[in-house]
Amino acid sequence: MIKKSKSSPTPQSIIHAYQDYLNEHGKAPESVAKFCKSLKITERTFFQHFPTLEAVETHLWGNMIGEVIQSVESGKEFSNFNAEQRLLVFGFAFLEKSLDYRSTMLLRFKKISPFGGSCSLDTFSDHFKDFSERIIEHGKKSGEIANRGKLLPLYKEGLYLLFRGLIDFNLRDKSSGFERSDAYWEKSVKLCFDLMKSQAIDSAFDLAKFLIPQKA
C-alpha cells in the first residue's frame, strides 16, 4: 500500500507516490482524481505542483538521470578522465542507480522503442544529450573524436541511441548481477569511439548520399 503522509506533500513525495502506484498497479493512474484519492490529497494540492500526471513521470525520469550525471561529474577523478572513460563511468553509474528503479523501468521502458518518442522521456533524453555534448566537446579537444562539421550534431543522437540500447539490453539481461550489461556497455562504448575517431562514419555518410536518388 502507498504510505500516506499527514504533512503537506512535496513535489518529490508526489513523484515517489507515483512510482509506488506504478509498481503496485502495473500501470499509470487513470486520472488525477483517482491518483489524488489514493494519496488522500486534493486535486488543488496536486495541481499546485504538476499540471498533468505525465509531468510527474517526466520529473521521475529526469530526476533519476540528473542524479546520476551530477554524481558522476562531481567525482574526484572525473576531470582526469578522457571522453571515453567519462561515458563508460556514466553507464556503469546508471546501471547501479537503475537497481532502485528496475521494476518501474520494466513497466515503462519495455513499451517504448529506442527509436520512438515519448513526452515522459523528454527531460530524460535532454539531460543525457546535454551530458553527451560535454563529452563530445572534451573528445574533440583531446583528439578522441574527429571534428566533422555538420556531422557533429548527429553524435549526441547516436550516443543517445547507444545509451537506450544499454537500457534495453539491461532489461533483458538474466546474468548474475547483470554482469553482461557491464560488458555490453564497455564493448559498445569502445566501438562507438573507434568509429568517431576513424573515417568509418565519413565513408558511411558518403555512401548514404550516393545511394539516395538525386533530383533531376
Residue pairs with C-beta under 8 A, 6 or more apart in sequence:
1 24
2 17
2 20
2 21
2 24
2 38
2 39
3 20
4 39
4 40
5 13
8 45
9 17
9 39
9 41
9 45
9 49
10 49
11 49
11 50
11 59
12 63
14 39
14 46
14 49
14 50
14 56
15 56
15 59
15 60
15 63
17 38
17 39
18 28
18 29
18 35
18 53
18 56
18 57
18 60
19 60
19 101
19 104
21 28
21 29
21 35
21 38
22 28
22 104
22 107
22 108
23 103
23 104
23 107
26 107
27 107
28 53
28 57
29 35
29 38
29 53
31 53
32 43
32 46
32 47
32 52
32 53
33 43
35 46
35 53
36 42
36 43
36 45
36 46
50 56
50 59
54 119
54 120
57 108
57 120
58 119
58 120
58 121
58 122
58 123
58 124
59 123
60 104
61 120
61 121
61 123
61 124
62 123
62 124
62 126
62 127
64 97
64 101
64 124
65 94
65 124
65 127
65 128
66 127
67 97
68 90
68 93
68 94
68 97
69 90
69 127
69 128
69 131
71 93
72 78
72 86
72 89
72 90
72 93
73 131
75 89
78 86
78 89
81 89
82 138
82 139
82 142
82 144
83 135
83 136
83 138
83 139
83 142
83 144
83 145
83 193
84 139
84 144
84 189
84 190
84 193
86 135
86 138
87 132
87 135
87 159
87 189
87 192
87 193
88 185
88 186
88 189
90 131
91 163
91 166
91 185
91 189
92 182
92 185
94 163
94 166
95 166
95 170
95 178
95 181
95 182
95 185
98 105
98 167
98 170
105 167
105 171
106 171
108 120
109 167
109 168
109 171
110 171
112 118
112 121
114 161
114 164
114 165
114 167
114 168
115 161
125 160
128 159
128 160
128 163
129 156
129 157
129 159
129 160
132 155
132 156
132 159
132 160
132 163
133 156
135 159
136 145
136 152
136 155
136 156
136 159
139 145
139 193
139 196
140 147
143 197
144 193
144 196
144 197
145 155
145 193
145 196
145 197
146 196
146 197
146 198
146 199
146 201
148 201
148 202
151 201
151 202
151 205
155 196
158 192
159 192
162 188
162 189
162 192
165 188
166 181
166 184
166 185
166 188
169 180
169 181
169 184
170 178
170 181
170 184
173 180
173 181
173 184
175 181
194 200
195 201
